[in-house]
């Protein structure tokens, strides 16, 4: 899972300095890329959702299709996800 997050970090650029992974669900993983010391309860994250299937992980999707640091990581499950 860290490989996916690190790849996105490279694509988005060095503006993403913090990373949070929520893998509590058996089938869905949320990865948050944020700026230094942004609280997960504050706007300032890019969120990626990855779903597990029996064959492995499916396509990664961005919250609202956005690569802007404007999402709240604590609300990750509330966003719409668009294939990246």
Secondary structure as UniProt FT lines:
FT   HELIX           2..12
FT   TURN            14..15
FT   STRAND          18..22
FT   STRAND          28..34
FT   TURN            36..37
FT   TURN            40..41
FT   STRAND          43..53
FT   TURN            54..55
FT   STRAND          56..57
FT   STRAND          61..63
FT   TURN            64..65
FT   STRAND          71..72
FT   HELIX           73..78
FT   STRAND          81..83
//
